[in-house]
Amino acid sequence: MEGEGVAGFIYETEAAEDQLIPFPNIPCARLSVTPIKVTGCREIKNAYDLFMEYEAQGKLKVARFEDKTERQLEWWYADLAAYLKEKEMIKCPECPYAVFIKKKLPQVWERYRKTVEK
């Protein structure tokens, strides 16, 4: 799997806390559903390689999907669906986080969608 990472960017921004949605379990990450001012940017040529480098340095702990039990995955899926509901993501289905969930974890989006359609 080495070298299969995607390219991307890490952005530094200025925003009021009420413009941001915190990610549970990732204290330094935030999501904005409205445009915000970008003050800095770091290009990442290969995110997978960067994460593996950080893991080797002890800066990051990587939990691999294939190592999770069905019970752990079920808990994770339920937690993600609850977070989507808490943030009312059905109201902004084109925001980056919603698009990511729909693309990478469609079963989670479907689970969430069913809870809001009741």
BAZADREN-59501 format. One record per residue: residue in one letter; x, y, z of N, C-alpha, C in turn. Coordinates in pm, whole numbers, padded with zeros to 5 digits, always signed. Example, Ala and Ser with C-alpha at 12.3 -4.5 7.8 and 13.67 -1.06 7.14 Angstrom:
A+01319-00569+00780+01230-00450+00780+01320-00330+00780
S+01285-00225+00708+01367-00106+00714+01290+00003+00787
***
This chain:
M+00082-00120+00000+00000+00000+00000+00086+00126+00000
E+00213+00113+00021+00305+00226+00026+00290+00312-00099
G+00285+00444-00078+00281+00536-00190+00145+00554-00253
E+00038+00502-00191-00095+00515-00249-00173+00633-00194
G-00106+00721-00121-00175+00836-00062-00212+00941-00163
V-00306+01023-00124-00350+01132-00210-00275+01259-00174
A-00270+01350-00268-00213+01481-00242-00320+01571-00183
G-00278+01674-00114-00375+01765-00055-00305+01881+00014
F-00380+01949+00096-00329+02067+00164-00378+02068+00309
I-00297+02127+00396-00337+02158+00533-00345+02309+00539
Y-00462+02360+00575-00484+02503+00577-00485+02557+00719
E-00426+02676+00735-00441+02752+00857-00543+02861+00826
T-00636+02882+00920-00744+02976+00893-00770+03067+01012
E-00845+03172+00987-00897+03259+01091-01048+03248+01086
A-01107+03212+01198-01252+03199+01203-01298+03206+01347
A-01418+03256+01365-01480+03255+01498-01520+03111+01529
E-01515+03076+01656-01547+02938+01696-01687+02897+01652
D-01782+02992+01645-01918+02956+01605-01932+02930+01455
Q-01824+02954+01379-01822+02922+01236-01771+02781+01211
L-01727+02713+01316-01659+02585+01302-01733+02473+01373
I-01716+02354+01318-01768+02232+01381-01646+02151+01423
P-01631+02124+01554-01516+02043+01596-01536+01896+01558
F-01426+01830+01531-01429+01686+01507-01405+01618+01641
P-01496+01530+01683-01467+01456+01806-01344+01369+01784
N-01264+01354+01884-01144+01270+01880-01029+01328+01798
I-01047+01446+01737-00937+01512+01667-00935+01657+01716
P-00873+01682+01830-00881+01814+01893-00835+01931+01807
C-00742+01910+01716-00690+02023+01637-00764+02042+01505
A-00860+01957+01472-00929+01965+01343-01066+02029+01358
R-01101+02110+01261-01232+02175+01257-01285+02171+01114
L-01415+02186+01102-01482+02191+00973-01566+02317+00971
S-01562+02389+00861-01645+02507+00845-01749+02480+00738
V-01870+02523+00764-01976+02508+00664-02000+02640+00591
T-01921+02744+00627-01926+02872+00558-01784+02912+00519
P-01768+02999+00420-01633+03042+00381-01562+03113+00495
I-01431+03086+00511-01350+03150+00614-01216+03193+00553
K-01146+03283+00623-01019+03338+00573-00906+03236+00592
V-00832+03208+00484-00716+03119+00488-00592+03206+00509
T-00511+03173+00612-00393+03252+00644-00263+03179+00613
G-00271+03051+00587-00151+02973+00555-00190+02841+00493
C-00094+02780+00424-00124+02655+00355+00004+02572+00343
R-00009+02441+00367+00103+02348+00350+00060+02240+00251
E+00133+02227+00143+00101+02124+00045+00153+01989+00092
I+00070+01888+00080+00107+01751+00115+00107+01672-00016
K+00223+01622-00056+00233+01548-00183+00172+01410-00173
N+00186+01345-00056+00134+01210-00039+00094+01193+00108
A-00036+01202+00135-00085+01196+00272-00053+01063+00339
Y-00061+00955+00266-00030+00823+00324+00114+00819+00374
D+00207+00864+00291+00348+00865+00331+00370+00955+00453
L+00303+01070+00456+00316+01161+00570+00264+01094+00698
F+00149+01032+00688+00093+00965+00806+00183+00852+00854
M+00240+00777+00762+00329+00667+00801+00457+00723+00866
E+00505+00835+00815+00622+00901+00874+00589+00946+01017
Y+00474+01009+01034+00432+01055+01167+00410+00936+01261
E+00356+00827+01210+00337+00708+01294+00473+00655+01341
A+00570+00646+01251+00704+00598+01285+00772+00689+01388
Q+00743+00818+01383+00801+00915+01477+00724+00921+01609
G+00613+00848+01618+00532+00851+01739+00443+00973+01751
K+00426+01049+01643+00343+01169+01643+00196+01137+01616
L+00170+01018+01566+00036+00982+01523+00015+00834+01547
K-00102+00800+01596-00137+00658+01610-00238+00626+01500
V-00207+00526+01421-00294+00486+01310-00369+00360+01350
A-00502+00370+01347-00588+00254+01372-00637+00205+01236
R-00598+00089+01199-00631+00038+01066-00770-00027+01063
F-00843+00011+00960-00980-00036+00941-00987-00188+00945
E-00896-00253+00874-00901-00400+00863-00872-00471+00995
D-00819-00400+01094-00792-00460+01224-00909-00448+01321
K-01015-00380+01281-01129-00358+01370-01226-00476+01366
T-01284-00505+01481-01386-00609+01490-01519-00553+01439
E-01614-00642+01413-01747-00596+01371-01808-00506+01478
R-01788-00539+01603-01842-00460+01713-01781-00319+01714
Q-01651-00311+01695-01585-00181+01690-01634-00098+01572
L-01648-00163+01457-01699-00092+01340-01842-00045+01361
E-01925-00127+01420-02064-00089+01447-02069+00033+01538
W-01985+00033+01643-01980+00148+01733-01939+00273+01656
W-01837+00259+01571-01787+00373+01495-01895+00426+01400
Y-01961+00337+01328-02066+00379+01235-02179+00451+01310
A-02218+00396+01425-02324+00458+01505-02281+00596+01554
D-02155+00607+01597-02103+00734+01645-02100+00838+01533
L-02057+00799+01415-02056+00891+01301-02198+00936+01265
A-02292+00843+01262-02431+00878+01230-02488+00973+01334
A-02456+00950+01461-02503+01039+01568-02444+01179+01552
Y-02318+01185+01513-02253+01315+01492-02318+01389+01376
L-02346+01319+01268-02414+01381+01153-02550+01437+01196
K-02621+01362+01279-02752+01406+01326-02737+01528+01418
E-02641+01522+01508-02618+01633+01601-02591+01763+01525
K-02514+01754+01418-02476+01872+01340-02575+01903+01227
E-02683+01827+01220-02788+01847+01119-02730+01857+00978
M-02644+01760+00946-02576+01763+00817-02670+01743+00699
I-02791+01699+00724-02889+01684+00615-02918+01822+00554
K-02895+01928+00633-02919+02064+00586-02805+02115+00498
C-02691+02050+00501-02577+02093+00418-02509+01969+00357
P-02585+01894+00276-02534+01768+00221-02416+01784+00124
E-02387+01904+00080-02275+01927-00011-02151+01980+00060
C-02157+01996+00193-02038+02042+00263-01935+01928+00261
P-01808+01961+00273-01702+01859+00256-01716+01736+00345
Y-01756+01754+00470-01767+01638+00560-01879+01544+00515
A-01994+01601+00480-02106+01520+00432-02069+01447+00303
V-02003+01515+00213-01961+01454+00086-01864+01340+00114
F-01770+01362+00206-01674+01257+00243-01748+01133+00296
I-01841+01153+00388-01915+01040+00445-01994+00968+00337
K-02062+01043+00252-02142+00980+00145-02055+00900+00050
K-01934+00949+00023-01846+00882-00072-01776+00761-00010
K-01720+00780+00108-01636+00676+00170-01713+00580+00260
L-01822+00627+00320-01899+00544+00413-02049+00561+00384
P-02092+00522+00265-02232+00546+00228-02332+00481+00323
Q-02295+00369+00384-02385+00304+00478-02410+00391+00601
V-02314+00473+00639-02331+00564+00752-02427+00677+00713
W-02408+00734+00594-02499+00840+00548-02641+00786+00539
E-02659+00667+00485-02792+00608+00472-02855+00586+00609
R-02777+00538+00703-02825+00517+00840-02872+00650+00900
Y-02790+00753+00882-02825+00886+00931-02950+00939+00863
R-02955+00929+00731-03069+00979+00655-03200+00918+00703
K-03198+00789+00732-03318+00721+00781-03363+00775+00916
T-03268+00817+01000-03307+00869+01132-03371+01006+01122
V-03334+01085+01023-03392+01219+01011-03521+01220+00928
E-03549+01112+00859-03672+01105+00777-03790+01050+00857
K-03765+01007+00979-03874+00949+01060-03973+01053+01101
***
